[in-house]
Amino acid sequence: MLENLGQNVDLYCERLGLGLWAEPLNALSNLAFLAAGFWGLGEARRRNAGTFAEVLCWWVVAIGVGSALFHTFATEATKWADILPIAGFTLAYTLFNLRRFAGMAWPRALVIFFGFYIVVGFLTYLVPDWLRAASNGTTGYLPPFLALIFFGGVVIAKGNPAGWYNIVAACIFVGSVTFRVIDPVLCDSWPLGTHFMWHVLNGLMLGVLLAATARYAHSAEAPSGA
């Protein structure tokens, strides 16, 4: 298994070879994540949003770094540098929604947290292979997309406007997913591909979430908040 970590990966239209800069737009467009993360960090500190909020901002920076590594080195090892920060942020931001935005105590928050991801994980598992292939692997992002809608609704139901930021982010996510899906379809007519727009729009989406994080971190904080 370990010997496979150095295996090269060619998943996107822009990559035409094994060179370090074979995906220049896909690599450089990760600056959108860095911009969102550092902007969010400045806002979180200015508004005294707390350590949890600042960690989420640094997490977005890590997403940008991990994705940039993958789109420059493009190996099985750097693929995990791309995947793991995204998964970690999704889970951490979910807890932030439940604890800070919805003001839930840990026991209730954890029950909802695990219940949601067990159900959504099972639904994602049931997605047929043909749809995974047709969507260019984008069905793997079904859990974070549904999380934005579901937990956005939970927070809105609690009377906190932070939930609407989740809904706006979900709408942006639809646009970014579209660019990811059509990337291989347009290769013949547009060799640069459209995956870089997946990065740009997701950077915008995460910036929206960090804006909510900075502005509403203390609006419904649970007792003994994280």
Summary of the structure (lengths in Angstrom):
residues: 226
radius of gyration: 18.0
end to end distance: 37.9
largest distance: 56.3
contacts: 766
relative contact order: 0.18
helix: 73%
strand: 1%
